[in-house]
């Protein structure tokens, strides 16, 4: 089998570690306004029940590059806790912030836990809660960041997306947003969307997009230092990048950051979100506040045989390395009615002094032995998977420890 870009399949190198793969990874909607995205059906169909089991395809997804979860799960974010992973996504028809729990020891099923943010603050409206991220605060509390419509700046003007925050004692919520207005809301830049938490040492920062394409303005990505509790800004924003390459289609969005030693890498999505041209770019930064430069003149990740229009990438560190989740349409679905942005799982790999990472895979992984499942008493078990490599790209994308809601590790 081949992927677009002359990609060839290689053997997945796996180390048996006596742990299961889960521990290795472990109504009232307003009419849409220009540029806004309508809520999706979600990962479990209409009217799901909380605690509903949802099938996972972790092993198959890693091996073949196919979705690990069926159904819509756009703009994903994964929080890695000691015994579980929590995956959050853009709103669906049933949830402002849908959340799925992936438990240690279970690679076949996740649990849909319902709405992590069941009640919105009174100043916003339901139906447009996008791109959540969650910070596991050192005091044991959890802070959810999300974009949502702000009040109109004047009578008769449309609402613009801005960023708010909510707090909960547990990663699945329920989160409570006690704000009286959004806390990041640059209306002169079109508003703000796509918040992504990055913790540098002990200092929290929020990455976000100036949503200028909502209204004929430029787009850009900024970082902003937060207060120690993560509930307010502590300093002015620093612009990191703008859309200045042809492939970006005048749009940069969906930022996420990874730290490699003393270097910082900014990954971002660009182009039209519901087209096959949507792709992931990379910039190298000297600090969270920049400056940043783009080492490539083309996307770092583009459409492939198993997905179209990849984007919404986020990273988390766990045994095995730096993991990436992203969404993508099934081939042929981008831009079509009913197209679903599904959830994919990937891994970053580093190669010597090369400053740019490749997506999962390295040549040395090809000689590893594929050891996936053990059948014990008729029950399929996965005996400890630490993924060290997967699909190698002949055309190398070309460097990472992430801001995943916890202090960023060094690679």
N, C-alpha and C positions, 0 to 999 in steps of 0.2 A: 504494500500500500504506500501511496505517496501523498504528501501534503503539498498545497500550493507553495511555490518558492523552492521546489525541488527538495522537499523535506523527506528524509527516509526514516523508517522505524528502526529503532535499535532495541537491544535487550535492556530491560530495567534491572539495574543492580540493586539487590535488596540484602540487608543484613538482618539475621534473625537475632532478636534482642530480648526475648522472653517477655515482651510486652505486646499488646495488640496495636493495630494501626491507629485506633482511636487515641491512644496516648501519644503516638508519634505526631498526630495532627491536632491529636486531640483538641353611615348613610348621611346625607346632607352635603354631598360634594357640590362645589360650585362649577359653573360652566368653564371650560378651558379657555384660557387667554392665549394670545399668540406666543408660541415658544414653550407653552406648558405641556406636560405629558400626562395623559390620563392614567388613572390607576389601573393596574392589571389584575387578572384573576388570582394571581398568587401561586404558590407551589403546591397547594393541596385542593384546588377546585373551589367551588362556591360553598359558602356557609360551613367552613371547617370547624370542627370542635377542637377546643384546646386540648393539648396533650395527645393529639392525633399522631400516630406513627406514619412517617413518610419514608419510602424506600430510598436508600442511598446507593451510589455506584462509585464508591471511593476507589476501589481497586481497579475496576474496569475503566473509570475515568482517567486514572493515572496512566494506565497502560495504553489507552487508545486515544486520549485527548477528547473524549466525549463528555457530555455533562455529568456531573455527579449527583444532580438533583433534577427531576423533571418539573416542568412548569416554570412560571415567571419568578425570577429572584434577581431583580435588577439592582445595580449599584451596591454590590455586596460588601459587607465588612465582617471580619471574623475576630472575635476576642478569645484568646487562648487562656483558659483557666487551668489550674492543676489537674482536674479530673475530667474536664469537659471543654468542648468548643461551643461558642455561641455565635450563630450566623444571623446577621440582620440585613434588611433590604429596604429599598424604597417601598412606599405604601402600595397596598393592594386594595381591592374592593372591600375586604374584610378587616384590614388592620392598618393603622397609621404607620406602625413600625413592626412588621412581622419578624418573629424570631424563632429560630430552630436550634435545638440543643443536640449536639453530637456527643454521646457519652463514651467514656473510656470503655473499651472492650466490645463495642458494637460497631462493626464496619458496614453492616447491612441496613441499618435503620437509624433515622433521626427522629426527634420528637418535635412536632410543631407546637410551640407553647402559646400561640396566639399573638395578641397585640402587646408589645412592650410599652407602648405609650397610649393607653386606652382613652385618656382625656387630654384634649388640647387646651392651651390657654385661650382665654376669651377673645383675644385680639386677632386671632388667625382663623382660617377656615379649613375645613376637612377636604381631603382629596389630593393634596399636593405636598406631601411630606417626603422629601427626597434624601437619598444618600446619607443614611445615618452612620455615625461612628461612635464608639464607646471607649471611655477611659476608665480603667480600674484604678481608682485613686488610692494612694497609700493608706488612707484611713479606713479602707474597707468599703467605702461608698463607690458608686458607679455613676459616671456622668455621660449622658447621651447628648450628642450634637446632631442637629438635623436642620435642613432648610424647609421653610414653610412660608406661605404668603403673609407679607407684612400689611398693616393697614394702609389704605391709600394715602399718599402724601397730601392730597387735596381732594375735595369733593369732585366726583366725576372721573378721577384718574384711576387707572388700573392698579391692582395690587402687584407688587414685585416680590420675588422670592428673597428672603433674608434668613439669617441663621439664629436659632434659639438653642437652649440647653435645658436638660431635665436631669433629675437625680433619683437614684433608687438604691436600696440596700442590697440588691441582688442583681446579677447580670441580666436576668430575664425581665426585670421590672417587677411590678409596674413603676415606670418612671413618672415623676411628678415635675411638671414645668410650672413654677410659680412666678414666672416673669410677667411684667406688664407691657413688654415690647421686645423685639428682637435685640440681641446684644451685638451683632455685627450686621450692619445694614447700610452699605454705601449706595444710596439711591442715585447719586450722581454718576455712578458707574453701572447702573442697571440692577443693583441689588447684589446678593451674594448667595452662592449655592455650594454644594459638594464639600462640606467640612470634613477634614481628616485630622485626627489628633496625632501629634508626634511629641514624644517626651524625650528631651535631650538632657541626659543626666537626671536631674530632678525637676527640671523646668518644663512645664507643658506649653506647647505651641499648637495653634490651629492653622492648618493650611486651608485655603478656600479660593474659589473662583469668583471674580467680578463678572456678573452675568450680563455683560453688555450686549450679547447677541439677542437678548430679549427685545431690544429696542434700538437697534441701529448703532450701537456703541462698540468700541473694541472690547475684546476679552483679555483677561490676564489672570495670573495665579499669584497669590500673596501668602505670606506667613505672618502670624501675629502672636506675640507672647501673651499668655493668659495669667491670671492671678493664681496663687498657690492652690486654691480650691477649684480652679477651672471654670468658674461661673461668671467671670468678667474679663475684659481685656486689661492687660497691664502696660501696654506700650502701643505705639502706632504700628500699622501694618507695613510690611516691607514687600514691595513688588518683586517677584522672582523671575517670571518670564511673561512674555506676550506672544501672540500668534504672529510669527514672522517667517514661517516656512510655507511654501505652496501646498504641501500635502496636508497641512493643518486646516485648510479651508476656513481661515479666519476665526477658528474656535479652538481655545485650549481650556480644559476643564478637568474634573475628576483627579485632583492631585493626591499623591501619596509619597511618602519619603522613607528612605532606607539609609542607614549609616554604615559605612565600611571604614573601619579604623577611624581616622580623623576626617574622612571625606563624607559628603552628603550627596545622595542621589535622589533627584526629583523625577518621579514617573507621573505621566499625565495622559489623559485621553484627549483626542482632537478630531475635528471634522464633524460631520453630521451624525448625531447619535443613533439615528435609525436607518443608516445606510451601511453598505459593505465597505465604504471608505473610512468609517470610524476605525481608529487604530490607537496604539499606545506609543508615546514618545518618551524620551529620556533627556534629562539635563543634569549636569554636574555642578554642585554648589560648594562653596568654601565654608558655609555655615548654614544654619536653619534660616537665617535672615539674608542669605545670598552673599555675594553675587553668584548668579548661575549662568552657565553657558551650555549650549546644545552641541554635543560632540558629533551628532549624526545629522545628516541632511534628509533622512528618510525615517519612517517609523521604526521603533524597536520591535514592535509586534503588530502583525497585520492579520487579515482574514486568512483562514487555512481551510483544509478539507473538512474539518469537523465543526467549524463555527465561522460566522460571518460578523464583521463589525465588532471585534472585541474591545472592551473598555471597562471603566469602573473598577480598575485594578486596586487591590489593597493587599498589604503584606502582614504576615505575623511570623514571629520566630518561635520555633518549637524543636524538639529533637529531630534531627535530620537536616536542619538548615533553615533557610528563609523561604517560607511558603507564600504563594500568591493565589488569591482568588480573583476571578474576574467574571464578567458576564459576556455573553455573546448570543447572537441569533443562530438557530440552526441554518445550515446552508440554504439559501434561497428565500429565507423568511424576512430578511432585513428590508424595512420599508413597506412591508405588506400588512394589510389588516389582519389582526390576530397573531402577528409575529410575537414570539416570546423570547425575552432575554434570559437565558438559562445560566446556571451556575457551573463554573469550571474551576479546577484545582491544578496548580502548577508549582514548580520549584525552581529557584534560581541556582545557578552554578557559576563558580569563579575559576578562572584559568590563569594561574601565575600572576604576572604583572599586568595582564590585560585589564584596563580600567572599566570595561563594560561587561556586564554579566550576560551569559546566554540563558535562555529558558531551558529548564531541565535538560540535563544530558551532558555528557562529556565522553570523549572517545574511550577513556579507560573503563567506563561503565559497560561497554559492549561485551567485555569478556567476563563480566560477573554472571553468576548463575541465577537464573530466575527461580525464586522459591516463593510461591504465593500462598497456597492454602494447604492446610492439613485437614484430612477428613478423620474425625474422631467420633466414633459411635453414630455416624450418619449426620453429624452436625458440622457444618462448615465453620472452621476456625481459621483465623489468620494469626499465625504464631509470630508476632512481633515484627512489624515491618518498619525499618528505618530506610526511607527511600534516599538513595544516593545518586540516582540518575534515571532518566527516562528517555524521552524522545530527543534525538540529536538532530539539530538543524544543519544541513550542509551550508546554508547561508547563515552564518552565526550572527545573532543579534548581539550585539555584544554587550556594571559592577555593583554589597548590600547588607545589615541588621536593621530592622525596621522600627518605625514608630507605630506600634500596633495597639496602643492603649497601655503599654507598660514601657519602662525605660528601655531605650533602644540598645540592643547588644552590639558588640563589635563583631564583624565577620572575620 
